[in-house]
Amino acid sequence: MKAAPFEYRRAVDLQESLQLIAQLDDATVLAGGQSLMPMMNFLYLTPAHLIDLNQVADLRGITIDGDDLVIGAMTRQHELADAALVHQHCPLIAEALHFVGPRANT
């Protein structure tokens, strides 16, 4: 199957992402796409607009804020698995990632 026609937008920062989401009717955001793209190809979802968040650096990263380990919404699984902060402050996450799907060859 093939996805229905849609307009593709690639957001470059958080402000642009929020503006596109607010302005565009019938928009869906693309983060990883492993679930979204098959759903679009089988026509379960037919958004008029697709907003790609993969280049939005503001949504990525792993930091410490006081006592909190802060993981950005667009942080990749392999980044979590390799991050020293995750191993140091929340080793259970690092251990659990061994059981969450295969690691992609990058």
Backbone as XML, in Angstrom:
<?xml version="1.0"?>
<chain id="A" units="angstrom">
  <residue number="1" name="MET">
    <atom name="N" x="0.840" y="-1.180" z="0.000"/>
    <atom name="CA" x="0.000" y="0.000" z="0.000"/>
    <atom name="C" x="0.885" y="1.243" z="0.000"/>
  </residue>
  <residue number="2" name="LYS">
    <atom name="N" x="0.260" y="2.331" z="-0.296"/>
    <atom name="CA" x="0.946" y="3.610" z="-0.388"/>
    <atom name="C" x="0.160" y="4.634" z="0.418"/>
  </residue>
  <residue number="3" name="ALA">
    <atom name="N" x="0.887" y="5.499" z="1.112"/>
    <atom name="CA" x="0.249" y="6.541" z="1.923"/>
    <atom name="C" x="-0.551" y="7.502" z="1.045"/>
  </residue>
  <residue number="4" name="ALA">
    <atom name="N" x="-1.602" y="8.036" z="1.620"/>
    <atom name="CA" x="-2.365" y="9.089" z="0.946"/>
    <atom name="C" x="-1.484" y="10.330" z="0.827"/>
  </residue>
  <residue number="5" name="PRO">
    <atom name="N" x="-1.759" y="11.206" z="-0.112"/>
    <atom name="CA" x="-0.943" y="12.419" z="-0.260"/>
    <atom name="C" x="-0.973" y="13.263" z="1.018"/>
  </residue>
  <residue number="6" name="PHE">
    <atom name="N" x="0.172" y="13.856" z="1.328"/>
    <atom name="CA" x="0.290" y="14.746" z="2.487"/>
    <atom name="C" x="1.377" y="15.764" z="2.203"/>
  </residue>
  <residue number="7" name="GLU">
    <atom name="N" x="1.348" y="16.849" z="2.947"/>
    <atom name="CA" x="2.381" y="17.876" z="2.850"/>
    <atom name="C" x="3.394" y="17.630" z="3.962"/>
  </residue>
  <residue number="8" name="TYR">
    <atom name="N" x="4.656" y="17.530" z="3.588"/>
    <atom name="CA" x="5.739" y="17.241" z="4.535"/>
    <atom name="C" x="6.405" y="18.540" z="4.965"/>
  </residue>
  <residue number="9" name="ARG">
    <atom name="N" x="6.571" y="18.702" z="6.265"/>
    <atom name="CA" x="7.284" y="19.852" z="6.833"/>
    <atom name="C" x="8.341" y="19.340" z="7.807"/>
  </residue>
  <residue number="10" name="ARG">
    <atom name="N" x="9.554" y="19.857" z="7.713"/>
    <atom name="CA" x="10.619" y="19.494" z="8.649"/>
    <atom name="C" x="10.891" y="20.687" z="9.549"/>
  </residue>
  <residue number="11" name="ALA">
    <atom name="N" x="10.549" y="20.546" z="10.806"/>
    <atom name="CA" x="10.786" y="21.615" z="11.774"/>
    <atom name="C" x="12.262" y="21.621" z="12.174"/>
  </residue>
  <residue number="12" name="VAL">
    <atom name="N" x="12.814" y="22.808" z="12.361"/>
    <atom name="CA" x="14.226" y="22.911" z="12.722"/>
    <atom name="C" x="14.446" y="23.267" z="14.188"/>
  </residue>
  <residue number="13" name="ASP">
    <atom name="N" x="13.407" y="23.787" z="14.848"/>
    <atom name="CA" x="13.543" y="24.091" z="16.274"/>
    <atom name="C" x="12.172" y="23.956" z="16.945"/>
  </residue>
  <residue number="14" name="LEU">
    <atom name="N" x="12.191" y="24.038" z="18.259"/>
    <atom name="CA" x="10.964" y="23.834" z="19.026"/>
    <atom name="C" x="9.911" y="24.879" z="18.692"/>
  </residue>
  <residue number="15" name="GLN">
    <atom name="N" x="10.322" y="26.135" z="18.547"/>
    <atom name="CA" x="9.364" y="27.203" z="18.230"/>
    <atom name="C" x="8.668" y="26.930" z="16.898"/>
  </residue>
  <residue number="16" name="GLU">
    <atom name="N" x="9.425" y="26.531" z="15.882"/>
    <atom name="CA" x="8.812" y="26.241" z="14.591"/>
    <atom name="C" x="7.878" y="25.041" z="14.696"/>
  </residue>
  <residue number="17" name="SER">
    <atom name="N" x="8.267" y="24.035" z="15.465"/>
    <atom name="CA" x="7.414" y="22.854" z="15.667"/>
    <atom name="C" x="6.071" y="23.254" z="16.237"/>
  </residue>
  <residue number="18" name="LEU">
    <atom name="N" x="6.102" y="24.058" z="17.289"/>
    <atom name="CA" x="4.862" y="24.480" z="17.937"/>
    <atom name="C" x="4.016" y="25.355" z="17.020"/>
  </residue>
  <residue number="19" name="GLN">
    <atom name="N" x="4.652" y="26.212" z="16.236"/>
    <atom name="CA" x="3.906" y="27.054" z="15.293"/>
    <atom name="C" x="3.211" y="26.203" z="14.232"/>
  </residue>
  <residue number="20" name="LEU">
    <atom name="N" x="3.940" y="25.218" z="13.690"/>
    <atom name="CA" x="3.346" y="24.359" z="12.663"/>
    <atom name="C" x="2.168" y="23.563" z="13.222"/>
  </residue>
  <residue number="21" name="ILE">
    <atom name="N" x="2.341" y="23.032" z="14.419"/>
    <atom name="CA" x="1.262" y="22.256" z="15.046"/>
    <atom name="C" x="0.029" y="23.136" z="15.266"/>
  </residue>
  <residue number="22" name="ALA">
    <atom name="N" x="0.257" y="24.375" z="15.691"/>
    <atom name="CA" x="-0.856" y="25.287" z="15.946"/>
    <atom name="C" x="-1.527" y="25.755" z="14.651"/>
  </residue>
  <residue number="23" name="GLN">
    <atom name="N" x="-0.755" y="25.929" z="13.584"/>
    <atom name="CA" x="-1.286" y="26.514" z="12.348"/>
    <atom name="C" x="-1.942" y="25.509" z="11.412"/>
  </residue>
  <residue number="24" name="LEU">
    <atom name="N" x="-1.428" y="24.289" z="11.388"/>
    <atom name="CA" x="-1.872" y="23.335" z="10.372"/>
    <atom name="C" x="-3.005" y="22.454" z="10.884"/>
  </residue>
  <residue number="25" name="ASP">
    <atom name="N" x="-4.103" y="22.460" z="10.167"/>
    <atom name="CA" x="-5.199" y="21.546" z="10.490"/>
    <atom name="C" x="-4.826" y="20.148" z="10.023"/>
  </residue>
  <residue number="26" name="ASP">
    <atom name="N" x="-5.280" y="19.147" z="10.740"/>
    <atom name="CA" x="-5.068" y="17.752" z="10.369"/>
    <atom name="C" x="-3.585" y="17.437" z="10.190"/>
  </residue>
  <residue number="27" name="ALA">
    <atom name="N" x="-2.782" y="17.798" z="11.199"/>
    <atom name="CA" x="-1.342" y="17.535" z="11.164"/>
    <atom name="C" x="-0.993" y="16.425" z="12.147"/>
  </residue>
  <residue number="28" name="THR">
    <atom name="N" x="-0.012" y="15.635" z="11.772"/>
    <atom name="CA" x="0.534" y="14.584" z="12.629"/>
    <atom name="C" x="2.029" y="14.813" z="12.726"/>
  </residue>
  <residue number="29" name="VAL">
    <atom name="N" x="2.609" y="14.556" z="13.905"/>
    <atom name="CA" x="4.049" y="14.718" z="14.059"/>
    <atom name="C" x="4.749" y="13.380" z="13.825"/>
  </residue>
  <residue number="30" name="LEU">
    <atom name="N" x="5.912" y="13.465" z="13.193"/>
    <atom name="CA" x="6.759" y="12.309" z="12.933"/>
    <atom name="C" x="7.941" y="12.390" z="13.869"/>
  </residue>
  <residue number="31" name="ALA">
    <atom name="N" x="8.098" y="11.376" z="14.699"/>
    <atom name="CA" x="9.239" y="11.324" z="15.613"/>
    <atom name="C" x="10.195" y="10.240" z="15.129"/>
  </residue>
  <residue number="32" name="GLY">
    <atom name="N" x="9.840" y="8.980" z="15.326"/>
    <atom name="CA" x="10.669" y="7.892" z="14.838"/>
    <atom name="C" x="10.097" y="7.305" z="13.562"/>
  </residue>
  <residue number="33" name="GLY">
    <atom name="N" x="8.804" y="7.140" z="13.530"/>
    <atom name="CA" x="8.114" y="6.689" z="12.336"/>
    <atom name="C" x="7.899" y="5.195" z="12.226"/>
  </residue>
  <residue number="34" name="GLN">
    <atom name="N" x="8.409" y="4.423" z="13.195"/>
    <atom name="CA" x="8.282" y="2.980" z="13.086"/>
    <atom name="C" x="6.838" y="2.510" z="13.195"/>
  </residue>
  <residue number="35" name="SER">
    <atom name="N" x="6.003" y="3.245" z="13.864"/>
    <atom name="CA" x="4.580" y="2.903" z="13.934"/>
    <atom name="C" x="3.765" y="3.765" z="12.978"/>
  </residue>
  <residue number="36" name="LEU">
    <atom name="N" x="4.133" y="5.025" z="12.864"/>
    <atom name="CA" x="3.358" y="5.963" z="12.058"/>
    <atom name="C" x="3.368" y="5.608" z="10.573"/>
  </residue>
  <residue number="37" name="MET">
    <atom name="N" x="4.530" y="5.332" z="10.020"/>
    <atom name="CA" x="4.610" y="5.121" z="8.573"/>
    <atom name="C" x="3.816" y="3.893" z="8.123"/>
  </residue>
  <residue number="38" name="PRO">
    <atom name="N" x="3.895" y="2.754" z="8.805"/>
    <atom name="CA" x="3.032" y="1.640" z="8.395"/>
    <atom name="C" x="1.542" y="1.981" z="8.497"/>
  </residue>
  <residue number="39" name="MET">
    <atom name="N" x="1.158" y="2.728" z="9.536"/>
    <atom name="CA" x="-0.249" y="3.111" z="9.682"/>
    <atom name="C" x="-0.689" y="4.015" z="8.532"/>
  </residue>
  <residue number="40" name="MET">
    <atom name="N" x="0.207" y="4.879" z="8.084"/>
    <atom name="CA" x="-0.111" y="5.736" z="6.938"/>
    <atom name="C" x="-0.152" y="4.918" z="5.646"/>
  </residue>
  <residue number="41" name="ASN">
    <atom name="N" x="0.768" y="3.972" z="5.496"/>
    <atom name="CA" x="0.795" y="3.150" z="4.283"/>
    <atom name="C" x="-0.444" y="2.266" z="4.161"/>
  </residue>
  <residue number="42" name="PHE">
    <atom name="N" x="-0.988" y="1.826" z="5.284"/>
    <atom name="CA" x="-2.216" y="1.023" z="5.265"/>
    <atom name="C" x="-3.480" y="1.882" z="5.343"/>
  </residue>
  <residue number="43" name="LEU">
    <atom name="N" x="-3.286" y="3.196" z="5.279"/>
    <atom name="CA" x="-4.375" y="4.170" z="5.267"/>
    <atom name="C" x="-5.206" y="4.171" z="6.550"/>
  </residue>
  <residue number="44" name="TYR">
    <atom name="N" x="-4.609" y="3.710" z="7.664"/>
    <atom name="CA" x="-5.272" y="3.844" z="8.965"/>
    <atom name="C" x="-5.230" y="5.298" z="9.422"/>
  </residue>
  <residue number="45" name="LEU">
    <atom name="N" x="-4.170" y="6.003" z="9.035"/>
    <atom name="CA" x="-4.033" y="7.438" z="9.287"/>
    <atom name="C" x="-3.797" y="8.129" z="7.954"/>
  </residue>
  <residue number="46" name="THR">
    <atom name="N" x="-4.502" y="9.219" z="7.734"/>
    <atom name="CA" x="-4.336" y="9.971" z="6.491"/>
    <atom name="C" x="-4.252" y="11.474" z="6.786"/>
  </residue>
  <residue number="47" name="PRO">
    <atom name="N" x="-3.183" y="11.893" z="7.485"/>
    <atom name="CA" x="-3.068" y="13.317" z="7.811"/>
    <atom name="C" x="-2.793" y="14.144" z="6.558"/>
  </residue>
  <residue number="48" name="ALA">
    <atom name="N" x="-3.262" y="15.372" z="6.570"/>
    <atom name="CA" x="-2.993" y="16.293" z="5.472"/>
    <atom name="C" x="-1.561" y="16.821" z="5.541"/>
  </residue>
  <residue number="49" name="HIS">
    <atom name="N" x="-1.023" y="16.880" z="6.767"/>
    <atom name="CA" x="0.317" y="17.432" z="6.980"/>
    <atom name="C" x="1.105" y="16.503" z="7.902"/>
  </residue>
  <residue number="50" name="LEU">
    <atom name="N" x="2.385" y="16.357" z="7.604"/>
    <atom name="CA" x="3.283" y="15.576" z="8.437"/>
    <atom name="C" x="4.416" y="16.501" z="8.875"/>
  </residue>
  <residue number="51" name="ILE">
    <atom name="N" x="4.576" y="16.662" z="10.188"/>
    <atom name="CA" x="5.593" y="17.551" z="10.744"/>
    <atom name="C" x="6.699" y="16.688" z="11.335"/>
  </residue>
  <residue number="52" name="ASP">
    <atom name="N" x="7.870" y="16.736" z="10.720"/>
    <atom name="CA" x="9.014" y="15.926" z="11.126"/>
    <atom name="C" x="9.771" y="16.634" z="12.250"/>
  </residue>
  <residue number="53" name="LEU">
    <atom name="N" x="9.894" y="15.965" z="13.395"/>
    <atom name="CA" x="10.585" y="16.537" z="14.557"/>
    <atom name="C" x="12.023" y="16.037" z="14.695"/>
  </residue>
  <residue number="54" name="ASN">
    <atom name="N" x="12.496" y="15.224" z="13.789"/>
    <atom name="CA" x="13.800" y="14.572" z="13.938"/>
    <atom name="C" x="14.983" y="15.528" z="13.982"/>
  </residue>
  <residue number="55" name="GLN">
    <atom name="N" x="14.856" y="16.726" z="13.448"/>
    <atom name="CA" x="15.961" y="17.688" z="13.462"/>
    <atom name="C" x="15.862" y="18.702" z="14.609"/>
  </residue>
  <residue number="56" name="VAL">
    <atom name="N" x="14.879" y="18.558" z="15.482"/>
    <atom name="CA" x="14.662" y="19.530" z="16.555"/>
    <atom name="C" x="15.573" y="19.195" z="17.734"/>
  </residue>
  <residue number="57" name="ALA">
    <atom name="N" x="16.735" y="19.832" z="17.767"/>
    <atom name="CA" x="17.744" y="19.559" z="18.804"/>
    <atom name="C" x="17.232" y="19.894" z="20.206"/>
  </residue>
  <residue number="58" name="ASP">
    <atom name="N" x="16.307" y="20.857" z="20.304"/>
    <atom name="CA" x="15.762" y="21.251" z="21.611"/>
    <atom name="C" x="15.035" y="20.096" z="22.300"/>
  </residue>
  <residue number="59" name="LEU">
    <atom name="N" x="14.613" y="19.096" z="21.543"/>
    <atom name="CA" x="13.871" y="17.969" z="22.106"/>
    <atom name="C" x="14.766" y="16.771" z="22.414"/>
  </residue>
  <residue number="60" name="ARG">
    <atom name="N" x="16.065" y="16.935" z="22.234"/>
    <atom name="CA" x="17.019" y="15.851" z="22.451"/>
    <atom name="C" x="17.909" y="16.157" z="23.641"/>
  </residue>
  <residue number="61" name="GLY">
    <atom name="N" x="18.503" y="15.105" z="24.167"/>
    <atom name="CA" x="19.540" y="15.284" z="25.170"/>
    <atom name="C" x="19.218" y="14.623" z="26.496"/>
  </residue>
  <residue number="62" name="ILE">
    <atom name="N" x="20.272" y="14.477" z="27.272"/>
    <atom name="CA" x="20.189" y="13.864" z="28.593"/>
    <atom name="C" x="20.955" y="14.769" z="29.545"/>
  </residue>
  <residue number="63" name="THR">
    <atom name="N" x="20.262" y="15.271" z="30.563"/>
    <atom name="CA" x="20.879" y="16.190" z="31.513"/>
    <atom name="C" x="20.425" y="15.857" z="32.925"/>
  </residue>
  <residue number="64" name="ILE">
    <atom name="N" x="21.086" y="16.478" z="33.881"/>
    <atom name="CA" x="20.684" y="16.405" z="35.286"/>
    <atom name="C" x="20.157" y="17.776" z="35.678"/>
  </residue>
  <residue number="65" name="ASP">
    <atom name="N" x="18.981" y="17.799" z="36.315"/>
    <atom name="CA" x="18.391" y="19.025" z="36.826"/>
    <atom name="C" x="18.071" y="18.778" z="38.290"/>
  </residue>
  <residue number="66" name="GLY">
    <atom name="N" x="18.948" y="19.217" z="39.162"/>
    <atom name="CA" x="18.795" y="18.928" z="40.597"/>
    <atom name="C" x="18.935" y="17.432" z="40.825"/>
  </residue>
  <residue number="67" name="ASP">
    <atom name="N" x="17.883" y="16.801" z="41.320"/>
    <atom name="CA" x="17.887" y="15.353" z="41.554"/>
    <atom name="C" x="17.284" y="14.569" z="40.387"/>
  </residue>
  <residue number="68" name="ASP">
    <atom name="N" x="16.900" y="15.260" z="39.320"/>
    <atom name="CA" x="16.189" y="14.614" z="38.219"/>
    <atom name="C" x="17.097" y="14.329" z="37.034"/>
  </residue>
  <residue number="69" name="LEU">
    <atom name="N" x="16.942" y="13.149" z="36.462"/>
    <atom name="CA" x="17.541" y="12.810" z="35.181"/>
    <atom name="C" x="16.523" y="13.212" z="34.122"/>
  </residue>
  <residue number="70" name="VAL">
    <atom name="N" x="16.889" y="14.146" z="33.268"/>
    <atom name="CA" x="15.968" y="14.681" z="32.273"/>
    <atom name="C" x="16.353" y="14.116" z="30.904"/>
  </residue>
  <residue number="71" name="ILE">
    <atom name="N" x="15.389" y="13.430" z="30.274"/>
    <atom name="CA" x="15.607" y="12.803" z="28.973"/>
    <atom name="C" x="14.680" y="13.479" z="27.974"/>
  </residue>
  <residue number="72" name="GLY">
    <atom name="N" x="15.243" y="14.098" z="26.959"/>
    <atom name="CA" x="14.459" y="14.773" z="25.935"/>
    <atom name="C" x="13.615" y="13.788" z="25.137"/>
  </residue>
  <residue number="73" name="ALA">
    <atom name="N" x="12.455" y="14.225" z="24.702"/>
    <atom name="CA" x="11.500" y="13.363" z="24.017"/>
    <atom name="C" x="12.053" y="12.754" z="22.728"/>
  </residue>
  <residue number="74" name="MET">
    <atom name="N" x="12.982" y="13.410" z="22.064"/>
    <atom name="CA" x="13.540" y="12.904" z="20.809"/>
    <atom name="C" x="14.912" y="12.255" z="20.993"/>
  </residue>
  <residue number="75" name="THR">
    <atom name="N" x="15.272" y="11.941" z="22.216"/>
    <atom name="CA" x="16.535" y="11.250" z="22.468"/>
    <atom name="C" x="16.412" y="9.820" z="21.984"/>
  </residue>
  <residue number="76" name="ARG">
    <atom name="N" x="17.366" y="9.399" z="21.197"/>
    <atom name="CA" x="17.351" y="8.059" z="20.613"/>
    <atom name="C" x="17.700" y="6.990" z="21.645"/>
  </residue>
  <residue number="77" name="GLN">
    <atom name="N" x="17.189" y="5.804" z="21.405"/>
    <atom name="CA" x="17.437" y="4.670" z="22.302"/>
    <atom name="C" x="18.928" y="4.407" z="22.449"/>
  </residue>
  <residue number="78" name="HIS">
    <atom name="N" x="19.674" y="4.446" z="21.371"/>
    <atom name="CA" x="21.114" y="4.171" z="21.460"/>
    <atom name="C" x="21.839" y="5.255" z="22.249"/>
  </residue>
  <residue number="79" name="GLU">
    <atom name="N" x="21.335" y="6.498" z="22.209"/>
    <atom name="CA" x="21.936" y="7.567" z="23.002"/>
    <atom name="C" x="21.734" y="7.289" z="24.492"/>
  </residue>
  <residue number="80" name="LEU">
    <atom name="N" x="20.555" y="6.797" z="24.856"/>
    <atom name="CA" x="20.292" y="6.436" z="26.249"/>
    <atom name="C" x="21.192" y="5.290" z="26.701"/>
  </residue>
  <residue number="81" name="ALA">
    <atom name="N" x="21.293" y="4.270" z="25.856"/>
    <atom name="CA" x="22.072" y="3.085" z="26.213"/>
    <atom name="C" x="23.540" y="3.413" z="26.419"/>
  </residue>
  <residue number="82" name="ASP">
    <atom name="N" x="24.054" y="4.412" z="25.694"/>
    <atom name="CA" x="25.473" y="4.755" z="25.758"/>
    <atom name="C" x="25.791" y="5.885" z="26.739"/>
  </residue>
  <residue number="83" name="ALA">
    <atom name="N" x="24.796" y="6.552" z="27.276"/>
    <atom name="CA" x="25.017" y="7.762" z="28.069"/>
    <atom name="C" x="25.533" y="7.457" z="29.471"/>
  </residue>
  <residue number="84" name="ALA">
    <atom name="N" x="26.635" y="8.071" z="29.809"/>
    <atom name="CA" x="27.223" y="7.907" z="31.141"/>
    <atom name="C" x="26.266" y="8.382" z="32.232"/>
  </residue>
  <residue number="85" name="LEU">
    <atom name="N" x="25.536" y="9.487" z="31.972"/>
    <atom name="CA" x="24.591" y="9.994" z="32.978"/>
    <atom name="C" x="23.505" y="8.970" z="33.285"/>
  </residue>
  <residue number="86" name="VAL">
    <atom name="N" x="23.031" y="8.257" z="32.275"/>
    <atom name="CA" x="21.997" y="7.238" z="32.487"/>
    <atom name="C" x="22.570" y="6.084" z="33.302"/>
  </residue>
  <residue number="87" name="HIS">
    <atom name="N" x="23.752" y="5.620" z="32.945"/>
    <atom name="CA" x="24.388" y="4.525" z="33.683"/>
    <atom name="C" x="24.646" y="4.905" z="35.137"/>
  </residue>
  <residue number="88" name="GLN">
    <atom name="N" x="25.015" y="6.154" z="35.350"/>
    <atom name="CA" x="25.334" y="6.623" z="36.707"/>
    <atom name="C" x="24.092" y="6.874" z="37.554"/>
  </residue>
  <residue number="89" name="HIS">
    <atom name="N" x="23.083" y="7.527" z="36.990"/>
    <atom name="CA" x="21.938" y="7.986" z="37.781"/>
    <atom name="C" x="20.702" y="7.094" z="37.696"/>
  </residue>
  <residue number="90" name="CYS">
    <atom name="N" x="20.606" y="6.289" z="36.661"/>
    <atom name="CA" x="19.449" y="5.405" z="36.518"/>
    <atom name="C" x="19.857" y="4.139" z="35.752"/>
  </residue>
  <residue number="91" name="PRO">
    <atom name="N" x="20.688" y="3.324" z="36.369"/>
    <atom name="CA" x="21.217" y="2.152" z="35.671"/>
    <atom name="C" x="20.142" y="1.164" z="35.233"/>
  </residue>
  <residue number="92" name="LEU">
    <atom name="N" x="18.978" y="1.180" z="35.860"/>
    <atom name="CA" x="17.909" y="0.275" z="35.454"/>
    <atom name="C" x="17.451" y="0.562" z="34.019"/>
  </residue>
  <residue number="93" name="ILE">
    <atom name="N" x="17.413" y="1.832" z="33.634"/>
    <atom name="CA" x="17.060" y="2.174" z="32.257"/>
    <atom name="C" x="18.089" y="1.589" z="31.301"/>
  </residue>
  <residue number="94" name="ALA">
    <atom name="N" x="19.367" y="1.788" z="31.608"/>
    <atom name="CA" x="20.423" y="1.259" z="30.742"/>
    <atom name="C" x="20.315" y="-0.255" z="30.628"/>
  </residue>
  <residue number="95" name="GLU">
    <atom name="N" x="20.041" y="-0.927" z="31.703"/>
    <atom name="CA" x="19.906" y="-2.393" z="31.695"/>
    <atom name="C" x="18.662" y="-2.821" z="30.914"/>
  </residue>
  <residue number="96" name="ALA">
    <atom name="N" x="17.559" y="-2.129" z="31.105"/>
    <atom name="CA" x="16.310" y="-2.496" z="30.432"/>
    <atom name="C" x="16.402" y="-2.340" z="28.915"/>
  </residue>
  <residue number="97" name="LEU">
    <atom name="N" x="17.215" y="-1.403" z="28.452"/>
    <atom name="CA" x="17.326" y="-1.168" z="27.018"/>
    <atom name="C" x="17.881" y="-2.368" z="26.258"/>
  </residue>
  <residue number="98" name="HIS">
    <atom name="N" x="18.556" y="-3.271" z="26.946"/>
    <atom name="CA" x="19.026" y="-4.502" z="26.305"/>
    <atom name="C" x="17.869" y="-5.388" z="25.861"/>
  </residue>
  <residue number="99" name="PHE">
    <atom name="N" x="16.686" y="-5.171" z="26.426"/>
    <atom name="CA" x="15.522" y="-5.999" z="26.141"/>
    <atom name="C" x="14.469" y="-5.290" z="25.294"/>
  </residue>
  <residue number="100" name="VAL">
    <atom name="N" x="14.794" y="-4.101" z="24.771"/>
    <atom name="CA" x="13.836" y="-3.308" z="24.005"/>
    <atom name="C" x="14.284" y="-3.286" z="22.540"/>
  </residue>
  <residue number="101" name="GLY">
    <atom name="N" x="13.808" y="-4.235" z="21.778"/>
    <atom name="CA" x="14.081" y="-4.279" z="20.341"/>
    <atom name="C" x="15.546" y="-4.398" z="20.011"/>
  </residue>
  <residue number="102" name="PRO">
    <atom name="N" x="15.836" y="-4.705" z="18.769"/>
    <atom name="CA" x="17.239" y="-4.817" z="18.357"/>
    <atom name="C" x="17.879" y="-3.458" z="18.181"/>
  </residue>
  <residue number="103" name="ARG">
    <atom name="N" x="19.151" y="-3.379" z="18.435"/>
    <atom name="CA" x="19.880" y="-2.119" z="18.247"/>
    <atom name="C" x="20.136" y="-1.929" z="16.756"/>
  </residue>
  <residue number="104" name="ALA">
    <atom name="N" x="19.797" y="-0.756" z="16.256"/>
    <atom name="CA" x="19.984" y="-0.462" z="14.844"/>
    <atom name="C" x="21.474" y="-0.298" z="14.533"/>
  </residue>
  <residue number="105" name="ASN">
    <atom name="N" x="21.858" y="-0.679" z="13.358"/>
    <atom name="CA" x="23.238" y="-0.447" z="12.910"/>
    <atom name="C" x="23.342" y="0.991" z="12.429"/>
  </residue>
  <residue number="106" name="THR">
    <atom name="N" x="24.136" y="1.787" z="13.151"/>
    <atom name="CA" x="24.278" y="3.193" z="12.757"/>
    <atom name="C" x="25.687" y="3.504" z="12.379"/>
  </residue>
</chain>
